[in-house]
Amino acid sequence: MLNQRAAELDAADPLAHVRDRFTLPNGVTYLDGNSLGALPTAVPAAIEDAVHRQWGTDLIRSWNGNGWWEAPVRTGDAVGRLIGAAPGQVVTGDSTSVQLFNTLIAAARLRPGRRLLLTDPDHFPTDQYIADSVGRLLGLEVLRVPAREAAAVLAAEGEQVAVAAYAPVDYRTGELYDMATLTSAAHAAGALAHWDLCHAAGALPVQLDGIEADFAVGCGYKYLSGGPGAPAFAYVAHRHQRDFDHPVTGWHGHAAPFSMSGTYAPAPDITRARIGTPPLLSLVALEAALTAYDGVDMADVRTKSLSLTRFFQECADELLDGHGFTMATPREDERRGSQVALRHPEAYPLVAALTARGVIGDMRAPDLLRFGFNALYLTHADVLHAVGELRDIVTTRAHHAPAFQDRPTVT
């Protein structure tokens, strides 16, 4: 029955042809695109050209002749098309941590006199660390409020809140929160809404302009598949750009960078959010990777993503029942991002045993097995195969082998 369902769902997949835009290893079922996306086929040629022709032959002339100078904004606009941002509001470069630090401080500075910065106790650790750092630097109290409770807290204490900094998707469980509702609650209180889109960009429709978000950041290496360490992006709504007062003011954000002035004069538009020289080879890879979305409607991506995650949950219900697993991810479509997490007390050895069989997911302490679903290259047959392998491992106790007990640095 499950085999037939998988075949029927894959036969009706409007995105099936997009799988050919990725180089997927034989014998591997890759369910970890929520950590590192698979390799888009357009990337190697783009990197080779950037290294051998642009750098090797054209040398420094490439800043003008090959569009290196414009790449952060050009690639930012390409990301913007996937997150509901009109051109001129997204810039790429630097890491997520740097982008987060810059935009979070800039957001708080737009609300002087307010003493609270709201963030999620279940936020990714870096988001919490940087929120604490921003709090220390600006004299703000960082209040950790779960996303599902943030609107109520904003209604009660909102007059003291400068910024509400959240993510639409819980990085551990895949639970999806309502960005529009929380953004509206922040604005009703006079606060600003700051979003971390690392687990949303490229995976589900995001309408930053539509919900009137203020700031957002996100990485380029998860669902966007820009490669390990790909540059992150920052979104600054048009209405905030002239007052965008960020702490890391590099020369690429100057109004006239080649004037070589000793005094910073910020650019009047999104280029103000640029800092220093971007990692061009990584930026070239990200720009090429984004072509995998050419002609793809994010609504179709969301429809397939929901189908994949829903089918995973169905397979888990049928094949893993009675083996110690519990579902950590909401079953309601409107509450689920593009990943599914299972709880099990032996999460690490189970994931390690799966990886040894070519089914790659990951785990998060203490007991979560995480599986990410990139709708551009995964199939329902992949889903069934993964759950079938997990069932075989747990029933045969293959994960008890000594090879799967010692944890490496990266899990």
Steps between C-alpha positions, in 0.01 A plus 500: 500500500774749593698408187196568285431830677860613447486412131171683450619811680826510306319449169292811570796714612517827300856558624640161400709652220679733741682204658727499194629841607690333786793260511391229741737215595398152395376288786429798726164619630572852617271629773735759648443791263379698801865503612689497168326495165597259223726618217318681217641396163551864398752567776821317391514668160433841657781447752738376231431809291543728800834342588659445159361784287374772732775473760772322302478704180301815565647551845396821674319615185223259600365746756370700206510262205339199668263674736678416823418837655127463440484133604381552862194698391439299181503175695298667775226579251501135390449393862238771536285339231476191721412683821248752373732800492490756219838588343733722696431360848731197531877483500725193523841464660656418837364234735159465658651598834640825360178583316299425813718718720489790256126496435395429858695796635370721218144393580539573872650843424183587311304466824695706757364512850356149492673258735394151382624273222279194452642176369416130511649268764485232228680718245818368339784559749676767294181708491481487877870573549485804275177623657678490837799682353276769351326531834829559680621752244178703492387455859194295405340223698472185291170330574470142380140429401393195295375592154151371572475738799667806348183668371344491845812644664515774237140589574571518874849656511550621145558865582839399641602268214744630239533189284340156481760266348368160394521224240196369310624140531629327813840367390462187714142386449398673177201666666378795291384827655278769351732779386219736407329476838817555700613785275162671539515454877844661510386794292184547707728542800727742315782246481688367198497141371830329419497155335760226462408317179776237501249213509240670282670668203460280195289247688167678529338821377608800706340837434719751679355801320147366526512467879696826533798336669771740609821296490599144416812291460569152372775268386578393145604139558185322616200485265662757269784248445774760462767270642683469833553841653294675232444871568198599703248765406344797674164658424442864590156632407510805273341718769791436742796535267574871544498460879683166503767562766703181525813445707733338245547778246735375230619684193272308259203666671633851448311736271818548295730212592780593259520853628704341778362744752610460858148574621215260450213633287240225461348414165132602481370158389548129570870525416536667841460148644814382320808480719827390345629301207274197462627142453465514121546132422232406750278778370542371145399153622190636674391702197536194277319281752199730500442427131356166616189705586463641149139457389405344833198630689554504877137395542585176317805456721281534807238258367761234431682565827179443693435184302848365576485578871143373529597175328802464730270527799264240349790261435631552853156430648475171313857374503646632827207447735603321818872567458541791742451792260279801564413770249645839595370687195143627477270305271292798392627629167477863607725429800774306320804632317706284265648257747383223730655404832456177693589453863679185611733438796759351262484779245872528427582133430183470291603795282855368477376158389272664243789703364706184459222369277497814287197663661627833629317700763634643823427519871468771758560438866369344697264272308393643163547334162455777240407453137491794259303495175611709206211476256726580204680165508330253735234244411237313696690181413799651682280557803372142508850361454632708790229393743534139384872504576434656839251225579750231403772656713287530811348151467836330443675723757764578241554837667644324805818419308811656660567709187189708569560583867776764488380844394716713271518875541222564247175311553 
